[in-house]
């Protein structure tokens, strides 16, 4: 990142017009939870279900999350994955906002290299106008898909991963309306816009975004749920790099956590349900994305030794068991990483099993909306 990019990114992210640290970044811990609890949902499409049914389940889950006392609810951009229906976060967030009233909603995230910064600024300006004070803008630098799909999304535009800071600076200037007079976009305006705009979060699964978020004084979200070995080093780098800004006076980091809670059967039953997403991830890594298989299909699959090792490693990063076991596992993870907030994702095949998992976790902590 060049010195000019750093200056522009710092101006946009730090918010030259913002006098005080934002109060809408840090989460709210409820019940007996030692840290705020939130949800990351991918609108999972399981075998035997349609995308429409998956999105209906996401809507029901968002309503439940608000009722159960979760702090925020994020959806993620993915492309070319039949088992994930959340391809366009802004569209889905507008819908979810109309079906909830207090829950914070956000992107976890929008993959900025796939989009013109002005388009993102206008989409999230519109979301903020529709649902004021409830929107988070989480940004990632990965494409969220395979290389061929990424090229199709960008219509042949060459994308340099190291260009992310410049694009971030451009986006924040559009959101804040504070381009320098000398900038070629100084006379452009993102519409709609208003006195407030969604806080920007940087997302990552390695050290690049961790360091950038720290330098800009932005909140940081780390993908522990699929990059657990890198969690502690990335969070340490974020904290070491952190510079106070008009957004945050001190670091604030959340981590995505895979967790499956069951009412009966303990760890074995939770593991049986979680294996569906594990097999789905195995197929994705082999270049064969598809619908999330059923638990029966996952149990009957003829795993090679290497595949069985992959599944064991993947399941080893999922917090499994009854509600109290999951709560204990989440607390151990929070203490080990020092995360300020836990964002739970329960990827299982059945929608009712997924809803029940989140509800049981909320009950284990005695969460209540509005506490």
C-alpha positions as CSV (number, residue, x, y, z in Angstrom):
1,X,0.0,0.0,0.0
2,X,1.5,3.4,-1.0
3,X,1.7,6.3,1.3
4,X,-1.0,8.1,-0.6
5,X,-3.3,5.1,-0.4
6,X,-2.7,5.0,3.4
7,X,-3.5,8.7,3.8
8,X,-6.7,8.4,1.7
9,X,-7.8,5.1,3.4
10,X,-7.2,6.7,6.8
11,X,-9.2,9.8,5.9
12,X,-12.1,7.8,4.6
13,X,-12.1,5.1,7.3
14,X,-11.3,7.4,10.2
15,X,-14.0,9.8,9.0
16,X,-12.7,13.3,8.8
17,X,-16.2,14.7,9.6
18,X,-16.7,12.4,12.6
19,X,-15.7,14.0,15.9
20,X,-16.3,11.1,18.2
21,X,-15.7,7.3,18.4
22,X,-18.7,5.6,16.9
23,X,-21.1,4.0,19.3
24,X,-22.6,1.5,16.8
25,X,-19.6,-0.7,16.3
26,X,-19.3,-2.6,19.6
27,X,-21.8,-5.3,20.3
28,X,-24.0,-5.8,23.4
29,X,-23.5,-8.8,25.6
30,X,-26.8,-10.2,26.9
31,X,-27.8,-12.7,29.5
32,X,-24.8,-14.5,31.0
33,X,-22.8,-14.4,27.8
34,X,-19.4,-12.8,28.6
35,X,-19.3,-11.3,25.0
36,X,-21.8,-10.3,22.4
37,X,-23.2,-13.2,20.3
38,X,-24.2,-12.8,16.7
39,X,-25.0,-14.9,13.7
40,X,-23.5,-15.5,10.3
41,X,-25.9,-17.1,7.9
42,X,-25.2,-18.4,4.3
43,X,-28.8,-19.3,3.3
44,X,-27.7,-22.9,3.1
45,X,-29.4,-25.0,0.5
46,X,-29.5,-28.6,1.4
47,X,-30.3,-31.6,-0.8
48,X,-34.0,-31.8,-1.3
49,X,-34.5,-28.1,-0.7
50,X,-34.8,-25.1,-3.1
51,X,-33.1,-21.8,-2.9
52,X,-36.5,-20.2,-2.1
53,X,-36.9,-22.5,0.9
54,X,-33.4,-21.7,2.1
55,X,-34.1,-17.9,1.9
56,X,-37.4,-18.4,3.7
57,X,-35.5,-20.2,6.4
58,X,-33.0,-17.4,6.6
59,X,-35.8,-15.0,7.1
60,X,-37.3,-17.1,9.9
61,X,-33.8,-17.3,11.5
62,X,-33.4,-13.6,11.4
63,X,-36.7,-13.1,13.2
64,X,-35.7,-15.8,15.7
65,X,-32.3,-14.1,16.2
66,X,-34.0,-10.9,17.1
67,X,-36.4,-12.6,19.5
68,X,-33.6,-14.7,21.1
69,X,-31.3,-11.7,21.8
70,X,-28.5,-12.1,19.3
71,X,-26.8,-8.8,18.6
72,X,-26.3,-8.8,14.8
73,X,-27.0,-11.0,11.8
74,X,-24.7,-11.0,8.8
75,X,-25.0,-12.7,5.4
76,X,-22.2,-13.4,3.0
77,X,-21.5,-13.0,-0.7
78,X,-20.8,-16.3,-2.6
79,X,-21.1,-17.1,-6.2
80,X,-21.2,-20.4,-8.2
81,X,-22.1,-22.4,-5.1
82,X,-25.4,-24.3,-5.4
83,X,-25.4,-24.8,-1.6
84,X,-25.3,-21.1,-0.8
85,X,-28.2,-18.8,-1.8
86,X,-26.8,-15.5,-0.4
87,X,-25.2,-14.4,-3.7
88,X,-26.2,-10.7,-3.3
89,X,-26.1,-9.5,0.4
90,X,-27.6,-6.1,-0.3
91,X,-30.8,-7.6,-1.7
92,X,-31.1,-10.1,1.1
93,X,-30.4,-7.5,3.8
94,X,-33.2,-5.2,2.4
95,X,-35.6,-8.1,2.7
96,X,-34.4,-9.1,6.2
97,X,-34.7,-5.5,7.4
98,X,-38.4,-5.5,6.4
99,X,-39.0,-8.6,8.5
100,X,-37.1,-7.4,11.7
101,X,-37.1,-4.2,13.7
102,X,-34.1,-4.0,16.0
103,X,-31.6,-6.6,14.9
104,X,-28.4,-5.2,13.4
105,X,-27.9,-6.5,9.8
106,X,-24.8,-6.6,7.8
107,X,-22.6,-8.2,5.1
108,X,-20.1,-10.8,6.2
109,X,-19.1,-9.7,3.6
110,X,-19.4,-7.9,0.4
111,X,-16.4,-9.0,-1.8
112,X,-15.2,-5.5,-2.8
113,X,-13.0,-6.7,-5.8
114,X,-16.3,-7.8,-7.5
115,X,-17.9,-4.4,-7.3
116,X,-17.4,-0.8,-8.2
117,X,-17.0,1.2,-5.0
118,X,-19.7,3.7,-6.0
119,X,-22.2,0.8,-6.5
120,X,-21.4,-0.5,-3.0
121,X,-21.7,3.0,-1.5
122,X,-25.1,3.5,-3.1
123,X,-26.4,0.0,-2.1
124,X,-25.5,0.4,1.5
125,X,-26.6,4.1,1.5
126,X,-30.0,2.8,0.4
127,X,-30.0,0.1,3.1
128,X,-29.1,2.7,5.7
129,X,-32.0,4.9,4.5
130,X,-34.4,2.0,4.7
131,X,-33.2,0.7,8.0
132,X,-31.4,3.6,9.8
133,X,-28.9,2.7,12.4
134,X,-29.1,-1.0,11.8
135,X,-26.6,-1.7,9.0
136,X,-23.0,-2.9,9.0
137,X,-20.8,-3.0,5.9
138,X,-18.4,-5.8,6.1
139,X,-15.8,-6.0,3.3
140,X,-13.7,-8.8,2.0
141,X,-10.8,-8.8,-0.5
142,X,-11.3,-12.4,-1.8
143,X,-13.7,-13.0,-4.8
144,X,-15.9,-15.4,-2.9
145,X,-15.9,-17.8,-5.8
146,X,-13.7,-19.6,-8.4
147,X,-11.4,-17.7,-10.8
148,X,-13.7,-18.2,-13.9
149,X,-16.7,-16.9,-12.0
150,X,-14.7,-14.0,-10.7
151,X,-13.7,-13.0,-14.2
152,X,-17.3,-13.2,-15.3
153,X,-18.4,-10.9,-12.5
154,X,-15.7,-8.4,-13.4
155,X,-16.4,-8.5,-17.1
156,X,-12.7,-9.0,-17.9
157,X,-11.4,-6.3,-15.6
158,X,-8.0,-7.1,-14.2
159,X,-8.0,-7.2,-10.5
160,X,-4.8,-6.8,-8.4
161,X,-5.4,-8.1,-4.8
162,X,-3.0,-5.4,-3.6
163,X,-5.4,-2.8,-5.1
164,X,-7.8,-3.4,-2.2
165,X,-6.7,-0.4,-0.1
166,X,-7.3,2.0,-3.0
167,X,-10.7,0.6,-3.6
168,X,-11.5,0.8,0.1
169,X,-10.4,4.4,0.2
170,X,-12.6,5.2,-2.8
171,X,-15.6,3.5,-1.1
172,X,-15.2,5.4,2.2
173,X,-14.8,8.7,0.4
174,X,-18.1,8.0,-1.5
175,X,-19.8,7.1,1.8
176,X,-18.5,10.2,3.5
177,X,-18.7,12.6,0.6
178,X,-15.2,13.9,1.3
179,X,-13.1,13.3,-1.8
180,X,-10.2,15.8,-2.0
181,X,-10.9,18.6,-4.5
182,X,-8.2,17.3,-6.8
183,X,-9.7,13.8,-7.0
184,X,-11.4,12.9,-10.4
185,X,-14.5,11.8,-8.5
186,X,-14.7,14.9,-6.3
187,X,-17.9,16.1,-7.9
188,X,-19.7,12.7,-7.8
189,X,-22.2,11.9,-5.1
190,X,-23.4,8.5,-3.9
191,X,-27.2,8.6,-3.7
192,X,-28.9,8.1,-1.3
193,X,-26.7,9.4,1.4
194,X,-27.3,11.0,4.8
195,X,-25.7,12.3,8.0
196,X,-25.0,8.7,9.1
197,X,-23.6,5.8,7.1
198,X,-23.0,2.1,8.0
199,X,-19.7,1.4,9.9
200,X,-17.2,-0.4,7.8
201,X,-15.7,-3.7,9.0
202,X,-12.8,-5.5,7.3
203,X,-13.0,-9.2,7.0
204,X,-10.2,-11.7,6.6
205,X,-8.7,-15.1,7.0
206,X,-5.1,-14.1,7.0
207,X,-2.9,-11.2,8.1
208,X,-3.4,-8.7,5.3
209,X,-6.8,-7.4,6.3
210,X,-5.9,-7.7,10.0
211,X,-3.0,-5.3,9.6
212,X,-5.0,-3.0,7.3
213,X,-7.9,-2.9,9.7
214,X,-5.5,-2.1,12.6
215,X,-3.8,0.7,10.7
216,X,-7.1,2.3,9.8
217,X,-8.6,1.9,13.3
218,X,-11.5,-0.2,11.9
219,X,-13.3,-3.2,13.5
220,X,-12.0,-6.5,12.3
221,X,-13.9,-9.8,11.7
222,X,-11.8,-13.0,11.3
223,X,-13.0,-16.2,9.7
224,X,-12.0,-18.7,12.4
225,X,-14.7,-21.1,11.2
226,X,-12.6,-22.0,8.1
227,X,-9.1,-20.7,9.0
228,X,-8.7,-21.6,12.7
229,X,-5.0,-22.1,12.6
230,X,-4.5,-18.4,11.6
231,X,-6.9,-16.9,14.2
232,X,-4.6,-16.0,17.0
233,X,-1.7,-14.7,14.8
234,X,-4.1,-12.5,12.8
235,X,-5.8,-11.1,15.9
236,X,-2.4,-10.4,17.5
237,X,-1.3,-8.6,14.3
238,X,-4.5,-6.6,14.3
239,X,-4.0,-5.4,17.9
240,X,-0.3,-4.7,17.3
241,X,-1.1,-2.6,14.2
242,X,-4.0,-0.8,15.7
243,X,-4.1,3.0,15.6
244,X,-7.0,4.9,17.3
245,X,-9.4,6.5,14.9
246,X,-12.7,8.4,14.9
247,X,-14.3,4.9,14.6
248,X,-12.6,3.1,17.4
249,X,-10.4,4.2,20.3
250,X,-9.1,0.7,20.8
251,X,-9.3,-2.6,18.8
252,X,-12.5,-4.5,18.4
253,X,-12.5,-8.0,16.8
254,X,-15.1,-10.6,16.3
255,X,-14.5,-14.1,15.0
256,X,-16.8,-16.4,13.0
257,X,-17.3,-19.7,14.9
258,X,-18.9,-22.9,13.6
259,X,-21.1,-24.4,16.3
260,X,-23.9,-27.0,16.4
261,X,-26.0,-27.5,19.5
262,X,-28.5,-30.3,20.0
263,X,-31.1,-31.0,22.7
264,X,-30.3,-34.7,22.9
265,X,-27.5,-37.0,21.8
266,X,-24.6,-34.7,22.8
267,X,-21.4,-34.5,20.8
268,X,-22.1,-37.6,18.6
269,X,-25.4,-36.3,17.4
270,X,-24.1,-32.8,16.8
271,X,-21.1,-34.3,15.0
272,X,-23.5,-36.3,12.8
273,X,-25.4,-33.2,11.8
274,X,-22.2,-31.1,11.3
275,X,-20.7,-33.8,9.0
276,X,-23.1,-32.7,6.2
277,X,-21.4,-29.3,5.9
278,X,-18.0,-31.1,6.3
279,X,-18.7,-33.3,3.2
280,X,-20.0,-30.2,1.4
281,X,-16.7,-28.4,2.1
282,X,-14.7,-31.4,1.0
283,X,-16.5,-31.4,-2.3
284,X,-16.0,-27.7,-2.7
285,X,-12.3,-28.0,-2.1
286,X,-12.2,-30.6,-4.8
287,X,-13.9,-28.3,-7.3
288,X,-17.3,-30.0,-7.1
289,X,-19.6,-27.5,-5.2
290,X,-23.1,-28.8,-4.7
291,X,-26.1,-28.8,-2.3
292,X,-25.3,-29.6,1.3
293,X,-25.7,-33.4,1.6
294,X,-28.0,-35.1,4.2
295,X,-26.5,-36.5,7.4
296,X,-27.3,-40.0,6.0
297,X,-25.3,-39.3,2.8
298,X,-22.4,-37.9,4.8
299,X,-22.4,-41.0,7.0
300,X,-22.5,-43.4,4.1
301,X,-19.8,-41.6,2.0
302,X,-16.7,-43.8,1.3
303,X,-14.0,-41.4,2.6
304,X,-10.5,-42.1,1.6
305,X,-7.9,-41.8,4.4
306,X,-7.0,-38.3,3.2
307,X,-10.7,-37.3,3.0
308,X,-11.3,-38.7,6.5
309,X,-8.4,-36.7,7.8
310,X,-9.9,-33.6,6.2
311,X,-13.3,-34.2,7.7
312,X,-11.8,-34.8,11.2
313,X,-9.8,-31.6,10.9
314,X,-12.8,-29.6,9.8
315,X,-15.1,-31.0,12.5
316,X,-12.3,-30.3,15.0
317,X,-12.9,-26.6,14.4
318,X,-16.7,-26.9,15.1
319,X,-18.0,-26.4,18.7
320,X,-20.3,-29.4,19.2
321,X,-22.6,-30.9,21.8
322,X,-25.5,-30.1,24.1
323,X,-26.2,-26.4,24.9
324,X,-24.0,-26.3,28.0
325,X,-21.1,-28.1,26.2
326,X,-21.3,-25.6,23.3
327,X,-21.4,-22.6,25.7
328,X,-18.3,-24.0,27.5
329,X,-16.6,-24.5,24.1
330,X,-17.4,-21.0,23.0
331,X,-16.1,-19.5,26.2
332,X,-12.8,-21.5,26.0
333,X,-12.4,-20.1,22.4
334,X,-13.2,-16.6,23.5
335,X,-10.6,-16.7,26.2
336,X,-8.0,-18.3,24.0
337,X,-8.4,-15.8,21.2
338,X,-9.4,-12.7,23.2
339,X,-12.2,-12.1,20.7
340,X,-14.5,-9.2,21.6
341,X,-17.5,-10.8,19.9
342,X,-18.5,-14.3,18.7
343,X,-20.4,-14.7,15.4
344,X,-21.9,-18.2,15.3
345,X,-22.6,-20.1,12.1
346,X,-24.5,-23.4,12.4
347,X,-24.3,-25.0,9.0
348,X,-26.4,-28.2,9.0
349,X,-28.6,-29.8,6.4
350,X,-32.1,-29.3,7.9
351,X,-33.6,-25.9,8.5
352,X,-35.4,-26.9,11.7
353,X,-32.2,-28.4,13.1
354,X,-30.3,-25.2,12.3
355,X,-33.0,-23.0,13.9
356,X,-33.0,-25.2,17.0
357,X,-29.2,-25.0,17.3
358,X,-29.2,-21.2,17.5
359,X,-32.1,-21.2,19.9
360,X,-30.4,-23.7,22.2
361,X,-27.3,-21.6,22.3
362,X,-29.3,-18.5,23.2
363,X,-31.1,-20.4,25.9
364,X,-27.8,-21.7,27.4
365,X,-26.8,-18.0,27.9
366,X,-30.2,-16.8,29.0
367,X,-30.3,-14.3,26.1
368,X,-33.2,-12.0,25.9
369,X,-33.8,-9.3,23.3
370,X,-33.6,-5.7,24.6
371,X,-31.6,-6.5,27.7
